[in-house]
Amino acid sequence: MSRKRRSFSAGFKAKVALAAAKGDKTLAELASQYEVYPNQISAWKKQLLEGMGGLFEDGRQRKLPEDEPQTAQLYEQIGRLKVELDWLKKKSAESGDG
């Protein structure tokens, strides 16, 4: 009989990865404490360390210049569609009255 695959919450992963990053206990000790494989703890620790820089990024910074042309194009398309919609509403109202 095979074991059912377990899934872990993001909070649990963060707690285990942080404990591994602290270095107070070995991977084997953490693995037995949290009942996960040491390789999994290493992967979570690596993911934590790689993603830590993103935690302190300023969300108020300008978007990358590569996004601006696409954004401008989408706003232009929205404007055209709004004009078409207004025109269709006007024509529909005129034909309904007549």
C-alpha positions as CSV (number, residue, x, y, z in Angstrom):
1,M,0.0,0.0,0.0
2,S,1.4,3.4,-1.0
3,R,1.6,6.4,1.2
4,K,-0.7,9.3,0.4
5,R,1.1,12.4,-0.7
6,R,1.2,15.1,2.0
7,S,1.0,18.8,1.3
8,F,2.3,21.5,3.6
9,S,1.0,25.0,4.1
10,A,3.2,28.0,3.2
11,G,3.4,28.9,6.9
12,F,4.7,25.5,7.9
13,K,7.3,25.6,5.1
14,A,8.4,29.0,6.2
15,K,8.7,27.9,9.8
16,V,10.8,24.9,8.9
17,A,13.0,26.8,6.5
18,L,13.6,29.5,9.0
19,A,14.6,27.0,11.6
20,A,17.0,25.5,9.1
21,A,18.4,28.9,8.2
22,K,19.1,29.7,11.9
23,G,21.4,26.7,12.1
24,D,20.6,25.8,15.7
25,K,19.7,22.2,14.8
26,T,21.0,19.9,12.1
27,L,18.9,18.9,9.2
28,A,18.4,15.5,10.6
29,E,17.2,16.9,13.9
30,L,14.7,19.2,12.1
31,A,13.6,16.4,9.8
32,S,12.7,14.2,12.8
33,Q,11.1,17.1,14.7
34,Y,8.9,18.2,11.8
35,E,8.5,14.7,10.2
36,V,9.8,15.7,6.7
37,Y,12.8,14.6,4.7
38,P,16.1,16.5,5.1
39,N,16.2,17.0,1.3
40,Q,12.8,18.8,1.5
41,I,14.1,21.0,4.3
42,S,17.1,21.9,2.2
43,A,14.9,22.8,-0.8
44,W,12.7,25.0,1.4
45,K,15.7,26.7,3.0
46,K,17.2,27.4,-0.5
47,Q,13.8,28.8,-1.7
48,L,13.6,31.0,1.5
49,L,17.1,32.4,1.0
50,E,16.6,33.1,-2.7
51,G,13.3,34.9,-2.2
52,M,14.3,37.0,0.8
53,G,15.4,39.9,-1.4
54,G,11.8,40.3,-2.7
55,L,10.5,40.9,0.7
56,F,12.1,44.3,1.0
57,E,11.4,45.5,-2.5
58,D,9.6,48.8,-2.7
59,G,6.2,48.3,-4.3
60,R,5.9,51.9,-5.1
61,Q,8.7,51.8,-7.7
62,R,7.8,52.5,-11.3
63,K,7.0,49.5,-13.5
64,L,9.7,48.3,-15.8
65,P,9.9,50.2,-19.1
66,E,9.2,47.0,-21.1
67,D,5.6,47.0,-19.6
68,E,4.8,50.6,-20.7
69,P,4.2,50.0,-24.4
70,Q,1.8,47.1,-23.7
71,T,0.0,49.2,-21.1
72,A,-0.3,52.1,-23.5
73,Q,-1.6,49.8,-26.2
74,L,-4.2,48.3,-23.9
75,Y,-5.4,51.8,-22.8
76,E,-5.8,52.8,-26.4
77,Q,-7.8,49.7,-27.2
78,I,-10.1,50.3,-24.1
79,G,-10.7,53.9,-25.4
80,R,-11.6,52.6,-28.9
81,L,-14.0,50.0,-27.5
82,K,-15.6,52.6,-25.2
83,V,-16.2,54.9,-28.2
84,E,-17.7,52.0,-30.2
85,L,-19.9,51.0,-27.3
86,D,-21.2,54.6,-26.8
87,W,-21.9,54.8,-30.6
88,L,-23.8,51.5,-30.5
89,K,-25.9,52.6,-27.5
90,K,-26.7,55.9,-29.3
91,K,-27.8,54.1,-32.5
92,S,-29.8,51.5,-30.6
93,A,-31.7,54.2,-28.8
94,E,-32.3,56.1,-32.0
95,S,-33.7,53.0,-33.8
96,G,-35.8,52.1,-30.7
97,D,-37.5,55.6,-30.8
98,G,-38.2,55.5,-34.6
